[in-house]
């Protein structure tokens, strides 16, 4: 069971670098305050705890031009109120975009970079015979994904694509 209160605050800025092309910068902050009944997800010695999450968001975009893109970065800081050793920072960077060379040829890209901490725990029995759990956030999972696609239009209803994808965990 997880209870979560979500508060979202944000603002948007738009700046024009030239008269023909608008680039957008958006800044925002998400915050969460929650409660988990078993933060370490253990069968032995479940530990309830409160959680505070702070996620700033920055987005760069150019939505409607020959070159269009949307790039977003979200670092996420998680703090636990009682459990020590597992507070930390996770990262998410993602983007997509396209460039249209002419009426027939376009190139598209899509990318993700994710780095998250893995909460690890060890359950043991102490000297008095009671189960205890020792937690740490020393494990991480990381993914990098990149995809590039070229599209050629042969006619109004016919097109061909070629794509290359790289995905590494």
Secondary structure, DSSP 8 states (H G I E B T S, - for coil): -EEEEEEEEEEEEEEESSSS-EEEEEEEEEEEEEEES-TT--SSS---EEEEEEEEEEEEEE-SSSEEEEEEE--EEEEESS--S--EEEEEEEEEEEEE-SSSEEEEEEEEEEEEEEEEEEEEE-TTS-EEEEEEEEEEEEEEEEEEEEEEESSSS-EEEEEEEEEE-
